[in-house]
Every structure is written in C-alpha cells, then in structure tokens.
C-alpha cells in the first residue's frame, strides 16, 4: 500500500482560510455563535452544490437503476418507532471522547472505551433526535422529530416508487437532504455537527445477491472520491467489528479519510438485510414485499445503503486540495480542487481599469457566466489577483490586456502549473469547456499559442 500523503493543512489553518475567503462561517456569529452549527458562505455554497451535483450525476443521472427522491424532513412519529431510533436512542449512553463510539452503560465491563481504550463521557439518558411539536398544542400527541437520517424517507416510499417507475430489482433510490442529530460530542469543524447534509442511496436487491452488490457499492463509492481528486492513499476501507454493527446489519464498511485529526469516517456502506422493509410493514400494516416475476414469489428485498455526508466530503476535498509552495520567493497557498468541484471556474482579470479594456472584459464576463460561475476582479496587481484565485481553487484565470483590443485574444493561466496560453476570444467557451473536462492545457485551438512568462504583449 502506498503511504498516505502528509496533509499540508491543520484544522486551524483550514478554518481560518474558510472564514477569511467566505467558504464557511460559524453559525449565528454575531450572537457569539451556536455550538457546532456552520453557515456556508458564497464559495462554500458553490463547493457544496458542486459536490451534490457530482454525486447526483454519478448515482442518478448516469444510471438506469437509481431514481431520485426528496422526502419530507418531518415524518410520522411511528417511523422512528419502526426504525428503532426512538427506543435505541433513549438508553443511558456514554460516548468515547476519542473515537466517538457510543456505548450502552449496561454493556460496559470497564470504564474506558472497549474499542480504543479512550476516556468516556458521563452516562446520560440520551435521545439523539431533535424533538419538536406539530400544530398549536405542545403535548405528547403532537411530538414530531427532525429526521436523524434521510434513509427512512426512502424506505417508506418503497411502494410508491416501485409502482410509479415500474422498476424491477435491483434498483435504488437516492436522496440528498438535511439531517439533524443532537450529538453528544461535536467538533473538528464541519466534521461532526448537529445539523448536516447527507447523500444516501438505498439499493434494493434480491436476497442472495446482496453480498455481490455490497462489494460493488464499496468499490463504486471509493472510486467516486478518487475520481474527484482525493489521493487514493488518503482513503481506506474499514470493516466494522462485530460489536460496532447495528443489530440488523449484516455487514458494514466505512470509507475513512485521513483528516488532519486522523483517520475518520467519510461514508458508511451497510448491508441492512430486510430489516427496514420488515419493520415498516409491521408498524404500518402495509405489505412492502415485491413480486418476483421470475420465481413467482413474494420476497422482501435486501437493502445496501451507501450513506455519505456532504459536509464531511467538503472537508475532505478541502483538506486534500490544500497546498503551499514557494513561488517567486513568496508563499503561494492553493487549493488543487478538481475543476468539477471548484466554486469559481474562471476568473476574468482586466490588466487595467481603462474604459475600453473594461468594456471588453465585461463582455467576456457576461458571455462566460452563461456557462459557469465566473469571477471578475480588477483590484490590485495581477500577481495579487492570481494568488487570490489560487487560494480558492479557481482552475483558470483569464487576463485581458491592451493587445486584446487589437488582436481579439486573451491569456489563460492554469492554476497548478501557472502555465499560460494565448487564444482568440471566439475560441474561449469551447476551449475552457474542454480544459475543464480535462483536456491537456497545451492542446491549442486554431490561432492559439503557448505564452511565455515575461513575454511582452
Ligand atoms: P459517526 O460515527 O462519525 O458519528 P455515523 O456512523 O453515526 O458517523 P452514519 O449514521 O453512518 O454516521 O451517517 C452516514 C454519514 O453521514 C456519515 O458517514 C457522515 O458522512 C455523515 N454524518 C453523520 N453524522 C454526522 C454529523 N454529526 N455531522 C456531519 N456529518 C455526519
């Protein structure tokens, strides 16, 4: 196995960059903040949207066997009885301060964490779900919960989706949405918060084929992170020990990432067996089985669940992309974000604020923003502007100079190598599109040429 690449950023540095550049702010900051709640700023919201879009594309848009869903956050309270969340979360629990595993006090032999030996919190009767009230009367009858996972919305819609899409096994549902957990211990920036976003797949398969599909999803999901730029050696699969497995789960692996605080879960992939459909059928009184046309039998499908966090993914992508290097005697901070994830794809930098130049730069801006998130920056020296874009991971900077007014060409600079090419404005859209999709930087459009550092215009 290749050795993990040392991460070049600690949490403090990353939090500071995220706040300074408008990726992520502490929630309700003017009131002193609200513990473990975070607000995504102008760049953070773009990063998150890009992550979600890349996930949706990979698991819904490009597949025949998965459909999307957007279920309500508030669900019938019986949902949580059926799922075991109500009962499971009201036992006295202690939590390990280092690995965050929770233990029922009754199950403990000693006073340290059975998994890692870490220190444990005091026992508390703890329900992880946030409780609220529906309607004008605050009594037990009106209690509802904010969902602690998006999964249950997909289980309860099994029949609806099956009937309306006419999908046959194996097929899945995918959902992105907020989840809420009143976590005992939070921390490590957006790694563990009380309000977060999940990207979950529930993949329904014939019993007997579950092992094969489980292995398939492990590989598929691991590779998704790698394709989006995370270094393979900073990821690993970790099998859950017997005592970590939920009582219904047949198998579970985590995809762990080497965060600045150490290896920790990025995504969980579980073989849930038939537990969920059996439970919801029992509590709702509705049959949730599936008629297998081949065998002419009614069966309860098994479920493979890859469950990822948007916030944890954002944190992993940021940590992995962070880099510092010396360039021209100065420290250059840059984010090597995959172009698909970069909040801003292209920055337009006019070399001067002269009217004619500005008019051309604005015209290019108006054109390119039809395709992508594009920034326009005319403040300070060109070097400072390049650094600002490097620090937020913008793949391409485009300079408009006086020569552009005559030859209708502009210069594009690539973030990681700082290489530059010059090309006709008419070729911009097509060339940038190709480069954002991975075309070699030095593949030139008609009329384009390689631009040398210091070359005069
Ligand atoms: P952990 O053990 O770290 O608390 P978990 O095993 O409880 O996580 P799951 O229930 O498997 O997490 O949830 C699936 C995914 O949702 C996790 O892999 C993670 O990416 C995300 N997630 C869960 N809890 C949180 C949280 N409190 N803050 C941010 N993301 C979370």
Boltz pocket constraint, residues with backbone or C-beta under 6 A from the ligand:
constraints:
  - pocket:
      binder: B
      contacts: [[A, 99], [A, 100], [A, 149], [A, 181], [A, 183], [A, 190], [A, 191], [A, 192], [A, 193], [A, 194], [A, 195], [A, 196], [A, 197], [A, 198], [A, 265], [A, 266], [A, 267], [A, 268], [A, 307], [A, 308], [A, 309], [A, 310], [A, 311], [A, 312], [A, 313]]
      max_distance: 6.0
